[in-house]
């Protein structure tokens, strides 16, 4: 059989770690919304099991999970069209991850850049979950037989590992069961950098709140942060090549590009030659127009947390219609007695 036997299906997830910001929106949520349509089934997940690979305050984790769900919906994810749920409500993720722990090799995990970065020199005190994180990520994807996964730079290596696990499982058991998932690579304008330092990725962990636009910021705060964003004294160039050594200028152009659904080249054709005193108000107006309705809708949704919980529970039910038979077949392939009766 060929890969075409698999239903076209997108899977992606975001950790509910709190403080959703513009980078999350442009790098993930906006892209997820754009993928909704008749040609592809879309499955989106709050990966709360991944979040606990480092310690989380339980109350904050619950709040962050609900807030992330509100962010998905406010950004345009339709929970009737897409499957939207939190990972821990679908136990097949963790069950398949154990199978994949037995397929993946220690050497593969030890090569993961994120493991090296997050565990650092303190690897002996890092959690086993943090080490096995990529195996759970592979299970997240393959328990849906997902054919496509939108990925940024920091997750490309994990998706390559997912492909390696699928290939090894298929080879080990002489089957063509798991798809070799294709990455959907992000565009140039979706890697959002700090508003205070164009060499650093926008992050919720930055000490300065002025470095990021939070998805909960109101219109006045959004405009203020853009007005105060770091720039340089030169006018904007007319060609993208002119931004190569101008990190902060490139970041603001990329943000404008992503929010306006244009390429950086199209943006510079419009604003080339303008000083930042003229460009920043344009960007501020655009950002407020695009983002403040999302923050308002998030606040409204968070006022009815019982409804959020109902949406997540319904999404988990729909997710399990896919995951239960795929896990059962996996167990049968591996040789688990009784798998066919479960």
VOPAGU-2260 file (C-alpha; in pm, 1 decimal, decimal comma):
REM VOPAGU-2260
SITE   aa  ch    i         X         Y         Z
SITE  UNK   A    0       0,0       0,0       0,0
SITE  UNK   A    1     103,4     360,7     -43,2
SITE  UNK   A    2      90,1     665,1     182,9
SITE  UNK   A    3    -219,4     785,5      -4,9
SITE  UNK   A    4    -432,2     538,9     195,7
SITE  UNK   A    5    -415,5     778,7     491,2
SITE  UNK   A    6    -683,6    1043,3     540,3
SITE  UNK   A    7    -529,2    1392,9     499,2
SITE  UNK   A    8    -510,7    1507,1     860,6
SITE  UNK   A    9    -323,2    1784,1    1041,4
SITE  UNK   A   10    -220,4    1748,8    1405,6
SITE  UNK   A   11     -56,5    2014,1    1617,0
SITE  UNK   A   12     -40,1    2105,7    1982,2
SITE  UNK   A   13      69,8    2389,1    2208,8
SITE  UNK   A   14     183,2    2362,5    2569,3
SITE  UNK   A   15     -49,9    2537,1    2815,5
SITE  UNK   A   16     230,7    2726,3    2984,3
SITE  UNK   A   17      49,2    3059,9    3025,6
SITE  UNK   A   18      94,3    3405,9    2877,2
SITE  UNK   A   19       1,5    3350,2    2513,8
SITE  UNK   A   20     179,5    3611,9    2305,6
SITE  UNK   A   21     206,0    3740,2    1949,6
SITE  UNK   A   22     470,4    3481,6    1863,0
SITE  UNK   A   23     229,3    3200,3    1956,4
SITE  UNK   A   24     -44,9    3362,2    1750,1
SITE  UNK   A   25     154,0    3425,5    1431,8
SITE  UNK   A   26     373,7    3115,4    1463,0
SITE  UNK   A   27      93,7    2873,6    1545,2
SITE  UNK   A   28    -266,6    2982,4    1606,2
SITE  UNK   A   29    -306,9    3190,6    1291,3
SITE  UNK   A   30    -160,3    2909,2    1083,2
SITE  UNK   A   31    -391,6    2656,5    1247,9
SITE  UNK   A   32    -690,8    2871,6    1154,9
SITE  UNK   A   33    -570,3    2898,9     795,4
SITE  UNK   A   34    -547,8    2518,1     769,8
SITE  UNK   A   35    -914,5    2466,5     854,7
SITE  UNK   A   36   -1105,1    2370,1     543,3
SITE  UNK   A   37   -1266,9    2089,9     347,0
SITE  UNK   A   38    -940,7    1942,6     217,9
SITE  UNK   A   39    -784,1    1851,7     553,2
SITE  UNK   A   40    -913,1    1723,9     887,5
SITE  UNK   A   41    -762,8    1940,3    1162,8
SITE  UNK   A   42    -683,2    1817,7    1515,3
SITE  UNK   A   43    -553,5    2071,8    1769,5
SITE  UNK   A   44    -445,6    1994,8    2121,4
SITE  UNK   A   45    -341,5    2159,4    2447,1
SITE  UNK   A   46     -49,7    1929,5    2534,6
SITE  UNK   A   47     -79,8    1932,7    2913,5
SITE  UNK   A   48     111,6    1603,3    2950,2
SITE  UNK   A   49     410,6    1768,7    2783,9
SITE  UNK   A   50     377,6    2067,0    3017,2
SITE  UNK   A   51     443,9    1853,8    3327,1
SITE  UNK   A   52     785,0    1737,2    3204,1
SITE  UNK   A   53     888,3    2030,9    3423,5
SITE  UNK   A   54     697,8    2100,7    3746,1
SITE  UNK   A   55     373,9    2296,2    3712,5
SITE  UNK   A   56     153,2    2450,9    3978,6
SITE  UNK   A   57    -171,5    2250,3    3939,7
SITE  UNK   A   58    -405,0    2550,3    3965,8
SITE  UNK   A   59    -197,8    2750,2    3717,4
SITE  UNK   A   60    -188,1    2453,9    3477,6
SITE  UNK   A   61    -568,6    2430,5    3484,3
SITE  UNK   A   62    -602,4    2805,1    3424,8
SITE  UNK   A   63    -344,1    2803,0    3144,6
SITE  UNK   A   64    -514,5    2508,2    2972,3
SITE  UNK   A   65    -851,2    2684,0    2971,6
SITE  UNK   A   66    -692,1    3013,4    2864,2
SITE  UNK   A   67    -515,2    2840,3    2576,2
SITE  UNK   A   68    -845,0    2684,7    2467,8
SITE  UNK   A   69   -1000,0    3033,4    2477,6
SITE  UNK   A   70    -708,1    3158,2    2267,9
SITE  UNK   A   71    -759,6    2886,1    2004,9
SITE  UNK   A   72   -1129,3    2972,1    1972,2
SITE  UNK   A   73   -1083,4    3351,1    1984,1
SITE  UNK   A   74    -818,6    3325,6    1710,6
SITE  UNK   A   75   -1068,1    3151,5    1482,5
SITE  UNK   A   76   -1049,6    2777,6    1551,8
SITE  UNK   A   77   -1402,7    2643,1    1517,0
SITE  UNK   A   78   -1447,4    2358,5    1770,2
SITE  UNK   A   79   -1727,2    2213,8    1556,5
SITE  UNK   A   80   -1501,7    2200,1    1250,8
SITE  UNK   A   81   -1166,7    2117,8    1412,1
SITE  UNK   A   82   -1116,7    1865,7    1692,6
SITE  UNK   A   83   -1004,2    2071,6    1995,6
SITE  UNK   A   84    -913,0    1907,9    2327,6
SITE  UNK   A   85    -652,9    1873,8    2599,5
SITE  UNK   A   86    -412,4    1582,9    2570,1
SITE  UNK   A   87    -467,7    1423,6    2912,0
SITE  UNK   A   88    -834,0    1353,3    2829,4
SITE  UNK   A   89    -725,8    1118,7    2548,7
SITE  UNK   A   90    -530,0     836,6    2718,9
SITE  UNK   A   91    -422,5     679,2    2389,1
SITE  UNK   A   92    -151,1     948,6    2360,5
SITE  UNK   A   93      27,6     813,7    2668,2
SITE  UNK   A   94     -44,1     448,6    2581,7
SITE  UNK   A   95     106,3     477,1    2233,7
SITE  UNK   A   96     399,0     672,7    2378,4
SITE  UNK   A   97     494,5     364,2    2581,2
SITE  UNK   A   98     501,7     151,0    2266,2
SITE  UNK   A   99     719,0     416,7    2102,5
SITE  UNK   A  100     949,2     427,1    2407,7
SITE  UNK   A  101    1020,1      64,6    2321,0
SITE  UNK   A  102    1076,1     144,1    1951,3
SITE  UNK   A  103    1291,9     457,4    1986,0
SITE  UNK   A  104    1659,2     420,0    2076,0
SITE  UNK   A  105    1844,5     592,6    2360,0
SITE  UNK   A  106    2093,7     738,7    2113,6
SITE  UNK   A  107    1813,0     905,8    1919,3
SITE  UNK   A  108    1684,3    1076,1    2234,1
SITE  UNK   A  109    2028,2    1183,3    2351,9
SITE  UNK   A  110    2087,3    1364,6    2022,4
SITE  UNK   A  111    1777,7    1584,6    2066,1
SITE  UNK   A  112    1888,5    1947,7    2082,4
SITE  UNK   A  113    1599,9    2046,8    2310,6
SITE  UNK   A  114    1699,6    1779,2    2562,4
SITE  UNK   A  115    2054,1    1914,3    2568,6
SITE  UNK   A  116    1932,1    2274,5    2598,4
SITE  UNK   A  117    1666,6    2217,9    2865,6
SITE  UNK   A  118    1850,6    1962,9    3077,9
SITE  UNK   A  119    2187,8    2131,4    3029,3
SITE  UNK   A  120    2462,1    2014,9    3265,3
SITE  UNK   A  121    2200,6    1899,0    3513,6
SITE  UNK   A  122    2082,1    1598,1    3312,0
SITE  UNK   A  123    2085,1    1359,6    3608,9
SITE  UNK   A  124    1823,5    1574,1    3784,4
SITE  UNK   A  125    1601,6    1628,8    3477,8
SITE  UNK   A  126    1279,8    1427,3    3462,8
SITE  UNK   A  127    1255,8    1106,3    3263,4
SITE  UNK   A  128     951,8    1269,7    3101,4
SITE  UNK   A  129    1167,8    1551,1    2964,6
SITE  UNK   A  130    1403,4    1293,4    2812,5
SITE  UNK   A  131    1115,7    1092,9    2660,7
SITE  UNK   A  132     925,7    1404,8    2546,1
SITE  UNK   A  133     992,1    1342,3    2172,3
SITE  UNK   A  134     847,7     990,4    2197,1
SITE  UNK   A  135     524,0    1130,5    2341,0
SITE  UNK   A  136     523,8    1393,8    2065,2
SITE  UNK   A  137     552,5    1114,9    1806,7
SITE  UNK   A  138     256,7     939,8    1971,3
SITE  UNK   A  139      56,2    1265,3    1967,6
SITE  UNK   A  140      96,7    1278,1    1591,5
SITE  UNK   A  141      79,9     913,5    1493,8
SITE  UNK   A  142    -213,8     812,6    1714,9
SITE  UNK   A  143    -417,4    1016,1    1461,8
SITE  UNK   A  144    -227,2     883,6    1159,3
SITE  UNK   A  145    -164,2    1255,4    1097,6
SITE  UNK   A  146     -18,6    1317,2     753,3
SITE  UNK   A  147      87,5    1678,4     809,7
SITE  UNK   A  148     224,8    1874,1    1106,6
SITE  UNK   A  149     297,8    2247,6    1106,1
SITE  UNK   A  150     639,1    2293,8    1265,8
SITE  UNK   A  151     875,4    2575,0    1352,6
SITE  UNK   A  152    1253,3    2557,0    1362,4
SITE  UNK   A  153    1260,4    2434,1    1723,2
SITE  UNK   A  154    1043,9    2128,3    1647,7
SITE  UNK   A  155    1184,8    2010,7    1313,7
SITE  UNK   A  156    1419,3    1764,4    1481,2
SITE  UNK   A  157    1132,1    1614,2    1681,8
SITE  UNK   A  158     928,1    1562,8    1366,5
SITE  UNK   A  159    1225,3    1391,3    1203,3
SITE  UNK   A  160    1232,5    1160,1    1505,1
SITE  UNK   A  161     858,6    1095,6    1460,9
SITE  UNK   A  162     928,7     987,7    1104,3
SITE  UNK   A  163    1215,9     764,4    1223,0
SITE  UNK   A  164     989,6     597,7    1482,3
SITE  UNK   A  165     715,1     537,6    1224,0
SITE  UNK   A  166     964,7     387,7     977,8
SITE  UNK   A  167    1123,9     163,2    1243,1
SITE  UNK   A  168     785,9      43,8    1374,4
SITE  UNK   A  169     666,6     -36,4    1022,3
SITE  UNK   A  170     992,7    -217,8     943,4
SITE  UNK   A  171    1010,6    -403,8    1276,6
SITE  UNK   A  172     661,3    -548,1    1235,7
SITE  UNK   A  173     651,1    -576,5     855,4
SITE  UNK   A  174     352,0    -342,7     818,9
SITE  UNK   A  175     262,1     -17,7     648,1
SITE  UNK   A  176      63,6     109,7     941,9
SITE  UNK   A  177     195,4     450,7    1046,5
SITE  UNK   A  178     226,3     732,1     789,9
SITE  UNK   A  179     556,1     909,9     730,6
SITE  UNK   A  180     428,3    1248,6     841,7
SITE  UNK   A  181     514,5    1551,1     630,0
SITE  UNK   A  182     625,2    1877,9     793,4
SITE  UNK   A  183     442,2    2197,3     700,5
SITE  UNK   A  184     725,2    2446,8     732,1
SITE  UNK   A  185     644,9    2788,9     869,8
SITE  UNK   A  186     684,2    3097,2     653,8
SITE  UNK   A  187     956,3    3355,9     699,8
SITE  UNK   A  188     726,5    3604,1     870,8
SITE  UNK   A  189     607,0    3378,7    1148,7
SITE  UNK   A  190     919,8    3362,5    1367,6
SITE  UNK   A  191     851,3    3658,9    1592,4
SITE  UNK   A  192    1139,5    3814,5    1781,7
SITE  UNK   A  193    1154,2    4024,2    2098,0
SITE  UNK   A  194    1045,6    4388,1    2063,9
SITE  UNK   A  195    1349,0    4483,5    2276,1
SITE  UNK   A  196    1613,0    4261,5    2111,7
SITE  UNK   A  197    1573,9    4140,3    1753,6
SITE  UNK   A  198    1823,5    3857,3    1809,0
SITE  UNK   A  199    1602,1    3680,3    2065,6
SITE  UNK   A  200    1274,4    3498,6    2008,3
SITE  UNK   A  201     967,5    3659,0    2165,9
SITE  UNK   A  202     913,0    3472,4    2492,4
SITE  UNK   A  203     685,9    3473,4    2795,2
SITE  UNK   A  204     994,0    3416,0    3013,0
SITE  UNK   A  205    1158,3    3747,8    2917,7
SITE  UNK   A  206    1180,4    3968,2    3227,6
SITE  UNK   A  207    1050,4    4269,9    3034,6
SITE  UNK   A  208     679,1    4270,1    2952,1
SITE  UNK   A  209     762,0    4533,5    2687,1
SITE  UNK   A  210     949,9    4263,1    2490,7
SITE  UNK   A  211     626,4    4090,8    2386,1
SITE  UNK   A  212     265,0    4154,5    2294,7
SITE  UNK   A  213      46,9    3932,3    2510,5
SITE  UNK   A  214    -275,2    3803,5    2358,8
SITE  UNK   A  215    -451,2    3939,4    2668,5
SITE  UNK   A  216    -317,8    4296,8    2616,2
SITE  UNK   A  217    -577,0    4565,8    2548,2
SITE  UNK   A  218    -561,5    4801,8    2249,8
SITE  UNK   A  219    -379,0    5079,7    2437,6
SITE  UNK   A  220    -110,5    4842,5    2565,0
SITE  UNK   A  221     -56,3    4688,3    2219,9
SITE  UNK   A  222      -9,4    5031,4    2061,5
SITE  UNK   A  223     225,2    5146,1    2340,4
SITE  UNK   A  224     450,1    4840,7    2307,4
SITE  UNK   A  225     484,6    4889,2    1932,6
SITE  UNK   A  226     558,1    5261,8    1970,8
SITE  UNK   A  227     835,7    5176,9    2217,0
SITE  UNK   A  228     975,9    4880,1    2020,7
SITE  UNK   A  229    1350,3    4902,7    1956,0
SITE  UNK   A  230    1444,3    5023,8    1607,0
SITE  UNK   A  231    1735,0    5197,4    1434,0
SITE  UNK   A  232    1766,4    5550,8    1291,8
SITE  UNK   A  233    1755,6    5457,5     922,8
SITE  UNK   A  234    1456,4    5461,5     688,3
SITE  UNK   A  235    1303,1    5132,9     582,8
SITE  UNK   A  236    1457,7    4983,3     267,7
SITE  UNK   A  237    1262,6    4901,6     -47,3
SITE  UNK   A  238    1419,2    4554,3     -77,4
SITE  UNK   A  239    1426,9    4264,8     171,2
SITE  UNK   A  240    1805,9    4241,1     135,3
SITE  UNK   A  241    1828,5    4578,0     308,1
SITE  UNK   A  242    1698,3    4421,4     630,2
SITE  UNK   A  243    1968,8    4154,5     662,1
SITE  UNK   A  244    2175,6    4328,0     930,3
SITE  UNK   A  245    1882,6    4521,3    1082,0
SITE  UNK   A  246    1728,8    4269,0    1318,8
SITE  UNK   A  247    1472,3    4493,4    1487,4
SITE  UNK   A  248    1362,0    4650,0    1158,9
SITE  UNK   A  249    1325,2    4306,0    1001,9
SITE  UNK   A  250    1118,1    4186,3    1298,4
SITE  UNK   A  251     869,2    4473,8    1273,2
SITE  UNK   A  252     837,9    4430,7     896,1
SITE  UNK   A  253     780,3    4056,7     944,3
SITE  UNK   A  254     510,0    4123,9    1204,6
SITE  UNK   A  255     337,7    4369,2     968,3
SITE  UNK   A  256     372,8    4113,9     689,3
SITE  UNK   A  257     215,6    3831,0     889,8
SITE  UNK   A  258     -68,9    4043,5    1030,1
SITE  UNK   A  259    -155,8    4182,7     687,3
SITE  UNK   A  260    -118,6    3848,6     501,0
SITE  UNK   A  261     144,6    3994,7     271,0
SITE  UNK   A  262     501,2    3894,5     194,7
SITE  UNK   A  263     783,2    4110,7     335,9
SITE  UNK   A  264     855,6    4210,3     -25,0
SITE  UNK   A  265     500,6    4342,3     -66,8
SITE  UNK   A  266     522,2    4532,6     261,3
SITE  UNK   A  267     850,2    4699,9     167,3
SITE  UNK   A  268     710,4    4795,7    -172,7
SITE  UNK   A  269     448,4    4989,4      25,2
SITE  UNK   A  270     656,7    5132,4     312,3
SITE  UNK   A  271    1011,6    5146,0     172,3
SITE  UNK   A  272    1164,1    5487,5     240,3
SITE  UNK   A  273     944,7    5559,8     544,4
SITE  UNK   A  274    1098,8    5639,9     881,2
SITE  UNK   A  275     989,4    5440,6    1186,1
SITE  UNK   A  276     804,6    5744,7    1314,8
SITE  UNK   A  277     567,4    5689,9    1024,3
SITE  UNK   A  278     576,0    5308,7    1006,6
SITE  UNK   A  279     520,6    5230,9    1375,0
SITE  UNK   A  280     175,5    5398,5    1388,8
SITE  UNK   A  281      77,1    5197,1    1079,4
SITE  UNK   A  282     188,7    4876,6    1250,5
SITE  UNK   A  283      20,6    4975,0    1577,9
SITE  UNK   A  284    -311,8    5040,4    1402,4
SITE  UNK   A  285    -288,8    4707,6    1218,2
SITE  UNK   A  286    -196,5    4513,5    1533,2
SITE  UNK   A  287    -477,9    4667,7    1735,9
SITE  UNK   A  288    -729,4    4595,4    1459,8
SITE  UNK   A  289    -620,4    4229,6    1436,2
SITE  UNK   A  290    -540,6    4147,1    1798,7
SITE  UNK   A  291    -769,7    4343,5    2029,1
SITE  UNK   A  292   -1083,9    4154,6    1912,7
SITE  UNK   A  293    -901,9    3830,8    2002,6
SITE  UNK   A  294    -810,6    3951,7    2352,6
SITE  UNK   A  295   -1169,4    4071,0    2408,6
SITE  UNK   A  296   -1311,2    3735,5    2297,3
SITE  UNK   A  297   -1063,1    3546,7    2517,1
SITE  UNK   A  298   -1177,8    3748,6    2818,2
SITE  UNK   A  299   -1542,2    3674,1    2734,7
SITE  UNK   A  300   -1477,2    3301,2    2699,8
SITE  UNK   A  301   -1282,6    3286,7    3027,0
SITE  UNK   A  302   -1590,5    3420,1    3205,3
SITE  UNK   A  303   -1765,1    3088,8    3127,1
SITE  UNK   A  304   -1509,6    2823,0    3215,0
SITE  UNK   A  305   -1776,2    2552,5    3235,5
SITE  UNK   A  306   -1840,3    2604,1    2864,1
SITE  UNK   A  307   -1467,4    2574,4    2792,3
SITE  UNK   A  308   -1462,3    2247,0    2985,3
SITE  UNK   A  309   -1759,0    2120,0    2783,2
SITE  UNK   A  310   -1582,9    2210,4    2456,9
SITE  UNK   A  311   -1268,6    2023,7    2565,3
SITE  UNK   A  312   -1464,3    1716,9    2678,2
SITE  UNK   A  313   -1656,0    1705,2    2349,7
SITE  UNK   A  314   -1330,0    1744,6    2156,9
SITE  UNK   A  315   -1179,0    1454,8    2352,1
SITE  UNK   A  316   -1478,8    1235,9    2264,3
SITE  UNK   A  317   -1431,2    1313,5    1896,8
SITE  UNK   A  318   -1054,8    1259,1    1921,7
SITE  UNK   A  319   -1104,9     914,5    2076,8
SITE  UNK   A  320   -1320,4     805,7    1783,5
SITE  UNK   A  321    -991,1     820,4    1589,9
SITE  UNK   A  322    -737,8     717,7    1855,8
SITE  UNK   A  323    -909,4     412,7    2010,5
SITE  UNK   A  324    -915,5     200,3    1691,1
SITE  UNK   A  325    -562,9     308,2    1592,3
SITE  UNK   A  326    -423,7     210,5    1934,0
SITE  UNK   A  327    -616,3    -119,4    1926,1
SITE  UNK   A  328    -463,4    -202,9    1587,3
SITE  UNK   A  329    -118,9    -105,7    1718,7
SITE  UNK   A  330    -159,3    -343,1    2014,0
SITE  UNK   A  331    -267,6    -623,4    1779,5
SITE  UNK   A  332      37,9    -563,7    1557,7
SITE  UNK   A  333     269,9    -570,8    1861,7
SITE  UNK   A  334     106,5    -890,4    1995,3
SITE  UNK   A  335     -97,8    -780,5    2295,5
SITE  UNK   A  336    -350,4   -1048,3    2395,6
SITE  UNK   A  337    -705,9    -919,1    2408,1
SITE  UNK   A  338    -634,4    -605,2    2205,6
SITE  UNK   A  339    -905,3    -692,7    1954,8
SITE  UNK   A  340   -1167,8    -718,2    2229,4
SITE  UNK   A  341   -1095,5    -381,7    2397,4
